[in-house]
Structures are given as C-alpha cells and as structure tokens.
Amino acid sequence: MDLGKLFIVLGIIFLVIGIIWTFIGKLPGDIQFKVGNVSFYFPIVTSIIISILLTLIFAIIGRFR
C-alpha cells in the first residue's frame, strides 16, 4: 500500500470517529464533577480509547516503513 493511500484511509477513519464523537459527546466512564461554580471533567475512557487507536495506527504505519 502506498503511503498516500494509507493517509487517505486514516483520514477517513478520523473523519468517521469525529462525526460519531460529535453526536455522542462524552463516553460513559468519563469523570465529571460540578460543585457550585467549579466544574471538573476528566475524559479517562476517551483518553484510553484514543491511546489504543493511536497505538494501532502507529503500529500499522511502522509496518509500512
């Protein structure tokens, strides 16, 4: 597979993830506290999913190098 085609496929994957993420908002498991005027939001599940996806993407890119 050509590197250009790989970037096109990755771009389409990111586009789909972005569209889904827009409609879902936050994932279950993300931590959110709101006390008075102070709010705290830590997207732990989202961070784990992004980490897994980036690991897979870089592993795929590494195989083509």
Residue pairs with C-beta under 8 A, 6 or more apart in sequence:
1 64
3 64
6 60
6 61
6 64
10 57
17 53
26 32
26 41
26 43
26 46
27 43
27 45
27 46
27 49
28 45
29 44
29 45
30 41
30 42
30 43
30 44
30 45
30 46
31 40
31 41
31 42
31 43
31 44
32 39
32 40
32 41
32 42
33 39
33 40
33 41
34 40
